[in-house]
């Protein structure tokens, strides 16, 4: 009789197109395990914990059982194998630097104990080491990277395998006992109105986007006032759907500019992991060392105002409030809010990255770090240092009727559209008619755009001198 195989779920919380589960199912009885890793150097943020709870519950229901354990996987996996007499352990690879080291060490321990170990690519279209320049090195610029990556042979996604759970699963924790969700206060109380974590929710999001959002995506994806994005990022991060499945669904449609643009955005996620693998200090250090010379400020009051959506710039404030109330922020607004922190306030990008890590349901080590460094100008393929988003003109361009601002900054809802992105430019009578008191119901701008831009450009002169 074949001994059972243990499947170690991590960022692959699904049944379909799951290579580790498929390998275990082909071998014999399956023991599905999720370990809340307490040995990782960076714990999950609050929003990620909320999503994880709901995603794990969905996965448990789909599997028919799931062993929950909390602690260090290096010790728990051998213990679980011994308790269940498991002859094999399968997992899909993680690419964060500390996770890669952990997995190599665990594999050596298990194999020394005579246990078969198999690891697979379950989360990317291409492994980070598979796409290389003609000289064999990593890509540093997105466009040539994606040109090379998208031309590689495409593996088709596979359906969920038939499998049988082992007759006796090892003892485990209760998911509710982990208390992953907030309670006092429950700041995520309404999040289920916005999200459906789990594999079924991921597939539904993809279907909805293909039906209602893909047509016109290339032109409209920067509009936060419209429902034009896929909102697949948390589902992809937690592995509730594979990028292969997303690509296959889009490529089954007519080849349009919108379809290619959407897949190119999936390519940005791939590029971020490519960077993280080849440059493992990406989340902690400036990718361009010259940026160590930038004169960052330490203004806790300004940082707090940014976090709370009280900067006095409506598009920035709307984005930060959307983030707090939903665990998400539209990508265009993320860039504007990040630019405001790093360039208007000159607060280090790591402070913003830390806040996004805690508050985003799609918080992702690779995407988060790569995105923040791109905006700050310190990263690979970064925005030019002199590109400083003007939150007023950005608002007028991408939220032309002010609908996004009115939704998330309701105290401005009655303001005339021509002033919605710059209430400080409105005459007193217009403000009074809208029931707005600057410095009362809505804050004055915490910085002047022109002065802040000049200060940021002066700071970049130090970077240029250091480079």
Order of alpha helices (4+ residues) and beta strands (2+ residues): beta-alpha-beta-alpha-beta-alpha-beta-alpha-beta-alpha-alpha-alpha-alpha-alpha-alpha-alpha-alpha-alpha-alpha-alpha-alpha-alpha-alpha-alpha
